Amino acid sequence: MTLAASLSPFPRHSLLFGATPLHALPRFENAIREKIGHCPQLYIKRDDMTGLAGGGNKTRKLEFLIGDALARGADTIVTAGALQSNHARQTAAAAAHAGLKCTLLLFDTVPHKEPAYRQSGNLLLDHLLGADVRVAPEGIDAAEFFGLTLTELSEAGHTPYVVPVGGSNPIGSLGYVAAFEEIAQQKTAMGLTFDRIVHGSSSFGTQAGLTVGGHLLSSDTKMTGINVYKPHTPKVVAELDTHIAELATHLNIPVPSHHTAELLGGFLGDGYGVPTEEMRAAVELLAQTEGILLDPVYTGKAMAGLLGLIANGQIDADETVLFLHTGGYPGLFAYVDALSA
Ligand SMILES: Cc1ncc(COP(=O)(O)O)c(C=O)c1O
């Protein structure tokens, strides 16, 4: 079975330049062996290289979200995120590519107070990409801010289309169903089998898409999400199950009775977007051994999670592990003090 047939009914606006690279990390592996004493075989999937304005996992989701918006005759994309949202930056770029307007509702809620956080990184790029950037006034909640904005846009004669936070509804998650097949084809061509895929998880669209893609292809590769967003509670873990079930329903297949996804906590530190020492060490190690840039909010903490799981034996030295690089490096420029101190 190919997943392309399952995805063909859904409108899609092409944004990727092709398959993103998947390759080994020999110098990184050696450095881990020197530090920890053992290391699984490590590969990386470069979704930081999708090609759209700094890249990242949102490109894949936006192919389907923008496709849906165009099919519905929308002229303005509206979405929300944190001030340094990668999702907002990618949405602004995807809208520009499709000839649509884009309004970004940004929330200044991350307790990271250095000046660059409010000027540079993704926020700077949002402006360059031509988005109508609106920072939420203090005290307003997301539903109210969305409501006011949608009314204003409609009254001005626009047809707005709402992309949810992180692009993580079943439509956006289709992008990672497709990504699973891309990974499956690459691993077959390289003669590899992955025991697990590790990546940062926050709004669950990436993990739900990979999990359902794996289910459709009868894969037993484990999907290990590192929680980088909310304090780790059973309720948060259950949200992942809901996303998987809703995506299966959207694809018109039975909801899987069991699945290969797990969401692991312990690597968030003091909160979303708050730097940790382990994040910084992970960012530096990958940069200095392989010349690959992670980000401070998602992939840096996800890689710190992978290193932690290797060190504590939760990931075995005889596994073959694929780290999914979900992008985000423009965020580095918003953490100048934290990363250069
Ligand atoms: C760089 C990066 N990695 C990972 C994620 C998490 O992806 P998801 O929201 O699909 O869980 C995000 C979400 O914004 C992101 O920007």
The ligand as an SDF file (V2000), in Angstrom:
LIG
                    3D

 16 16  0  0  0  0  0  0  0  0999 V2000
   10.8080   23.7540   15.4020 C   0  0  0  0  0  0  0  0  0  0  0  0
    9.6120   23.0180   15.9020 C   0  0  0  0  0  0  0  0  0  0  0  0
    9.7690   21.7340   16.2650 N   0  0  0  0  0  0  0  0  0  0  0  0
    8.7320   20.9950   16.7480 C   0  0  0  0  0  0  0  0  0  0  0  0
    7.4840   21.5670   16.9010 C   0  0  0  0  0  0  0  0  0  0  0  0
    6.3940   20.7170   17.4580 C   0  0  0  0  0  0  0  0  0  0  0  0
    5.5600   20.2260   16.4650 O   0  0  0  0  0  0  0  0  0  0  0  0
    4.0460   19.8800   16.7840 P   0  0  0  0  0  0  0  0  0  0  0  0
    3.3940   21.1830   17.1420 O   0  0  0  0  0  0  0  0  0  0  0  0
    3.5190   19.2770   15.5610 O   0  0  0  0  0  0  0  0  0  0  0  0
    4.0320   18.9630   17.9640 O   0  0  0  0  0  0  0  0  0  0  0  0
    7.2760   22.9100   16.5350 C   0  0  0  0  0  0  0  0  0  0  0  0
    5.9570   23.5380   16.7100 C   0  0  0  0  0  0  0  0  0  0  0  0
    5.7910   24.7260   16.6570 O   0  0  0  0  0  0  0  0  0  0  0  0
    8.3730   23.6550   16.0310 C   0  0  0  0  0  0  0  0  0  0  0  0
    8.2480   24.9420   15.6750 O   0  0  0  0  0  0  0  0  0  0  0  0
  1  2  1  0
  2  3  1  0
  2 15  2  0
  3  4  2  0
  4  5  1  0
  5  6  1  0
  5 12  2  0
  6  7  1  0
  7  8  1  0
  8  9  2  0
  8 10  1  0
  8 11  1  0
 12 13  1  0
 12 15  1  0
 13 14  2  0
 15 16  1  0
M  END
$$$$
